[in-house]
């Protein structure tokens, strides 16, 4: 199921980027289940970044989990300078974080990276969390005011990975895979 959701995210990422703060709801019907994926435009790590809120209506009307990619990770938030200026990315990420904080505390968080990734500074080795746990213990996620958030996100930015610009170009379709 997660592979299908991720494939859908990849196909619709650029369309979603044009939606900005609107959510697009996609429903998938089959013989055994009704699942709903809500795409949330959550820029910051990249301008076109999305998070997917998944509800399994055979079990509950409440959302089950959110795929956050490199926006919200366990213990930290994503880097903001790899696809735009660090400040522009941080401003966008602050707005995205506010939308993620509005999700129910019980919602499972399934991020795109964890400890060992260069996409965050304080990533946990635990691969999943919940919105409520991250609100309490994720230092960057719990910052409430934008000026403090910007200072935090713009301080001590680690060097970009050696091939970051090439990976970004490949992911954006600007260069052919080799």
VENPEZI-V291386 format. One record per residue. NEAR is the number of other C-alpha atoms within 10 Angstrom. D_LAST is the distance of its C-alpha to the last C-alpha in Angstrom with 1 decimal. Layout:
near & d_last
NEAR & D_LAST
NEAR & D_LAST
This chain:
near & d_last
6 & 29.0
10 & 26.8
8 & 23.6
9 & 25.0
14 & 26.0
15 & 22.7
11 & 21.0
15 & 23.8
20 & 23.2
13 & 19.5
10 & 20.7
14 & 23.6
19 & 22.6
15 & 22.6
11 & 25.9
21 & 27.4
19 & 26.7
12 & 29.0
14 & 31.6
15 & 32.1
16 & 34.9
12 & 35.6
15 & 34.8
14 & 33.6
13 & 35.0
13 & 33.3
11 & 35.4
9 & 34.4
10 & 37.2
7 & 37.4
5 & 40.2
7 & 40.3
12 & 39.2
14 & 39.0
19 & 36.3
20 & 35.7
23 & 32.8
18 & 33.5
24 & 30.6
25 & 31.6
24 & 29.8
31 & 29.6
27 & 27.9
31 & 28.0
26 & 24.8
22 & 23.0
21 & 24.9
20 & 23.7
23 & 24.2
30 & 26.4
26 & 28.4
25 & 29.6
23 & 33.3
23 & 34.0
20 & 37.5
16 & 38.6
14 & 41.7
10 & 42.9
12 & 43.6
9 & 44.4
11 & 44.3
13 & 42.9
21 & 39.2
18 & 37.9
22 & 34.8
25 & 32.3
23 & 28.5
23 & 28.1
21 & 24.5
27 & 24.6
28 & 27.8
30 & 30.4
30 & 29.7
29 & 32.4
24 & 34.2
23 & 32.4
28 & 30.5
27 & 27.0
25 & 26.1
28 & 26.7
21 & 25.3
19 & 21.5
18 & 21.3
14 & 24.7
10 & 27.6
20 & 29.0
16 & 32.3
16 & 31.0
24 & 28.9
26 & 31.9
18 & 34.2
18 & 32.0
28 & 31.7
25 & 35.5
15 & 36.0
22 & 33.5
21 & 35.3
15 & 38.6
14 & 37.4
22 & 36.1
15 & 39.4
9 & 41.3
15 & 39.8
15 & 42.2
15 & 42.5
15 & 42.1
19 & 38.7
20 & 36.1
25 & 33.1
23 & 29.8
20 & 27.4
18 & 23.6
24 & 24.2
22 & 27.0
17 & 28.2
12 & 25.6
11 & 23.3
16 & 23.0
24 & 23.6
24 & 27.3
18 & 30.1
19 & 32.6
21 & 30.7
18 & 32.6
12 & 31.6
12 & 33.0
15 & 30.3
16 & 32.6
19 & 35.6
17 & 37.8
23 & 38.4
17 & 41.9
16 & 40.9
21 & 38.3
17 & 41.0
10 & 43.3
13 & 41.1
21 & 37.9
15 & 39.1
22 & 36.7
23 & 37.1
16 & 40.9
17 & 41.3
12 & 43.3
9 & 43.7
13 & 41.0
12 & 42.1
12 & 41.9
19 & 38.6
20 & 37.1
12 & 38.7
15 & 37.3
24 & 33.7
16 & 33.7
9 & 35.3
9 & 33.5
14 & 29.9
12 & 27.8
9 & 25.2
13 & 21.8
11 & 19.1
8 & 17.4
8 & 14.0
12 & 15.8
13 & 15.2
12 & 11.4
15 & 11.6
15 & 14.2
14 & 12.5
14 & 9.6
13 & 12.6
12 & 14.5
10 & 12.4
11 & 12.6
12 & 9.0
9 & 6.4
9 & 3.8
4 & 0.0
